[in-house]
Every structure is written in C-alpha cells, then in structure tokens.
Amino acid sequence: VNCVDKAISVLPPVYEEADKQVKKETGGSTEIVMTAVNCVDKANFALCRAQHIQVFPTLRVYRDGSNNMNAKIHMHEEYRGPRTAAAMAEFVVTVWNAVKKQTPPGGAGTPQLEGAKPPPPTPQGKKAAYSEYSSVGCIINGHIKVSRIPGTILFVPTAAGHNFHTEAINMSHVINHLSFGADVESQSQPKRKSKRAYYSEDGAYSGDHDGTLFLSLTGRITHEHFLKVVQTVHEYLYGYVRETYEYTVNSNLYRAAQDDVPTVKMVWDIWPMEVIHTETRKPMVEGICQMVGFLGGIYAAFLVVERMMTGTWRELTKAREGKLG
C-alpha cells in the first residue's frame, strides 16, 4: 500500500481531486491508496506522534507500506512539490510506477508541469522527484558576527504554509562546541610557539558543556542557556598578545504556553571588566638558586641513605665476628 498522509483540514478539496485523478489514471487500482488523518483530533495523537508528524499539513509517502527505508533511523519521505491536484496526482502515479519497478526514492522524476517550479536537479544532472527524505533533527554548524553587547540567539522551528503541533515538537539538543571570538586560524602564531600550545586558549571555550545533552521529556519544552562572557587577554613573551573570551553557562528549561512553539534560546551578556594573563620570565639568579637547592636536597638525602647503609654493614660485621655485646 502506498499512502500519502495529510494532517490539516485546509487541503481536502485539492487532496480529494488528486485522489479522483489518481483513480482515473490507474483504472481504480487498489494497490495505491490516498488517505487522511486528522492529527488535531486527540484520538489520533498517539499515531501522529509515532509517525513524527509535527507540522500541518504533512504529505507523507509510504512505499510498500513503509515510510522508512532504514528502520534503525527515523527517516520519512515527504512530498515537497506544488500543492495542486494535478501535481500531486502525477507524483503519486510516478511513485506507484517506481514501486512496481522497484526504483529507489528520488530515482524517478516527475514531469515538469506548465507554470510549476521544477524539482532541483540531482548530482547526476537528472531531475528528481518532488519528494525528499527527512530525518528527525538537524545539525547546525557555522558562525555569526555580533556586536560586543548583550544579545540572544533563537532556534525556532519554522515552516511556511504550515501549522505546528507543539505537543509533538521535541527541542532536545546537544551542544558540541560553542565559542566567542576569532578562531585560531585568523590570528598569527608567535615565534617559537607551536599552534597546539595556543589552540585551547582561543575563543571562549567551555569544555564542561561540550557534548552535553539537554533533553526534553515532554512536549512544548523551551531551553534557555545564559552565558556570562568575559574578555581574557593573554600576554606572552616576545610581545605576542592574544585576545580571547571565556564564559560560564547556566541552563534552564520550562514548558511553553499552549499556543507557543518551543525554542532553544541562548542569551549572553558581556562582562564590563577583562582578565589579563601575563607571561613573564624568571631571573637567571632565581633559577640558579632553585637548582642549587634541588641539588642540595639530593645530596642530603644521599648522605642519610649512605649513613644508614654504613651503620647496618658495621652491625652485620660485628655479628659475624662475634663481637656483639
């Protein structure tokens, strides 16, 4: 059975018309079925949660009764083409033909409709179907430029033309790395110092939170991270200076209001003071004194061991000669 799941009441007229066209083009075949589920109905909450339906409307594709090509990973094939009866009907028929030919998703193209935006080309230059596989969650990697004033970064789910099922949105996340300031590649390296020696000091680095999981046990959970950032200047020998930032983190979570979409919020504040670490060289006389003290300690320990061994040897000699009293 190949199904397309719909989760909002705005689309029924177009959806029903597409169903009629599909039945007409396939001769009323029972091998392909278009059905609808109202995820707003509480009776369907468990089903929609199990299928990871988070926005409405969602058009989901099920090939041979499954929407997941890899059962170990939550991946779903969703229709991304025009919301017209002709486009949806043509896509459904194309998927049906691909299933009969055992063609993998994305391998069968949908013919371009007049006035419709064509699907993006595949790496091989061939036109792909109006569908894509999406997984639950995403990976964010990059950097942004901000002023040295307090600020906020918001991670908010958005989808044009969709309504969100806030109870089904899970904002659990892992912070692999977060830093402020220029990276190590943008600052020239000092002489006689290796790159590795300064890497951990670059930017605002908080190793205690790298890889930390912030988990949402229920729906509509918003996570807030409050960062206190302080500028730290490292003054090395030979006049080399590195400006970095360090920070501390306090995290909190709470349940958002009924109609609010859960988010992940990062709020930072710049401390008006700065910390300066200065690298200095000890005088040679102090180094010589430390070395003499170290050698003196070794000599004293050697004398103690030597006297213990000499005394023990004398006692053993007297015992052997029978001179012990």
C-alpha positions, -999 to +999 in steps of 0.1 A: +000+000+000+013+034-009-002+062+011+001+100+014-007+113+049-025+147+053-027+164+086-049+195+082-083+204+071-073+232+046-062+208+019-092+184+014-107+198-018-073+196-036-065+163-020-098+147-029-095+160-065-060+145-067-074+112-054-100+112-082-074+118-108-052+090-095-080+065-096-088+076-131-053+072-143-047+039-126-080+024-135-092+023-099-062+001-088-063-010-052-025-011-050-024+027-043-044+044-016-046+081-006-059+085+029-061+113+055-055+116+093-066+145+114-038+149+139-057+177+157-081+150+170-070+137+203-078+102+192-050+104+167-023+119+189-006+086+195-005+077+158+008+112+147+034+112+175+046+077+164+049+089+128+067+121+139+040+145+124+049+179+138+036+204+112+003+206+093-003+198+066+022+170+061+021+149+029+038+116+037+048+089+013+046+052+022+062+028-003+052-008+001+035+000+034+066+017+049+078+053+051+112+044+063+139+029+041+161+024+072+143+010+102+172+020+125+169+057+117+137+078+118+136+090+082+105+099+063+098+106+026+076+137+023+060+153-007+076+187-014+060+196-048+032+221-057+000+218-037-022+213-068-043+183-077-025+178-110+010+179-094+001+156-065-018+131-088+012+130-112+036+125-084+015+096-068+013+078-101+051+082-106+058+068-071+034+039-079+052+031-111+086+034-093+075+009-067+063-016-093+097-013-110+115-014-076+131+020-082+145+037-051+131+071-039+144+100-059+153+079-089+120+085-107+114+121-119+081+139-120+075+156-154+075+194-152+041+209-151+033+241-170+038+271-147+051+248-119+086+251-103+107+221-114+124+200-087+161+206-081+185+186-103+203+156-088+241+154-087+240+133-119+221+161-136+188+142-137+156+156-125+145+142-091+110+135-078+090+161-058+099+144-026+128+141-002+139+120+028+140+140+060+151+128+094+142+140+129+166+167+140+194+187+123+230+197+127+239+233+129+274+244+122+287+279+115+294+313+129+278+347+131+291+383+137+277+401+167+285+433+185+301+433+219+268+439+236+243+416+252+223+395+227+202+365+221+202+336+195+169+318+190+165+284+174+128+284+164+110+258+142+095+275+111+078+262+080+060+284+055+024+274+050+023+250+080+008+250+114+028+233+142+017+206+166+035+220+196+030+189+217+049+168+192+079+191+189+110+179+208+137+205+212+163+181+228+198+191+216+235+185+221+260+214+222+291+200+207+311+233+208+303+270+214+329+298+214+331+335+211+359+354+194+382+349+164+393+313+156+429+302+158+434+304+120+427+342+120+454+351+145+491+349+136+511+325+156+540+337+178+576+326+171+590+296+190+554+286+199+535+257+183+499+260+171+488+233+195+501+252+225+476+280+220+446+262+205+428+255+238+430+292+247+414+305+215+379+319+217+355+313+246+358+276+254+338+256+279+349+220+278+325+211+306+295+216+283+309+201+251+288+171+242+262+178+269+227+165+261+198+188+270+167+166+270+130+174+267+110+147+284+076+161+273+063+184+246+065+222+244+097+224+264+118+255+258+155+255+267+174+287+278+211+290+282+225+321+299+261+329+292+283+353+310+312+363+287+344+380+299+373+391+277+405+375+286+439+388+273+469+366+272+502+385+270+531+361+261+568+367+258+583+384+228+554+409+228+527+385+214+491+392+226+461+370+221+426+384+229+401+357+238+367+354+255+357+330+283+323+323+296+302+305+322+268+288+315+236+284+334+208+264+317+171+263+324+141+247+308+103+253+312+071+243+295+059+269+269+024+282+267-003+262+249+000+281+216+037+289+217+063+270+197+091+256+219+125+271+212+162+269+222+174+303+234+210+314+240+213+347+259+248+362+265+260+392+285+294+408+282+312+415+315+325+451+315+358+440+330+386+420+314+411+395+328+448+398+318+472+369+320+508+380+316+537+355+308+570+366+325+605+351+326+621+344+360+656+360+366+685+337+360+697+341+396+664+327+409+667+297+385+703+291+398+692+292+434+664+268+428+688+244+410+713+247+439+685+240+464+674+210+444+710+196+442+714+202+480+683+182+487+696+153+467+730+154+484+714+155+519+691+125+510+722+106+497+741+112+530+712+099+550+710+067+529+748+063+530+749+065+568+721+040+572+738+015+549+772+020+567+757+015+601+739-016+590+771-030+575+790-025+607+764-042+628+764-072+604+802-074+605+803-074+644+776-101+645+796-123+621+828-119+642+810-125+675+819-091+689+783-080+696+779-075+734 
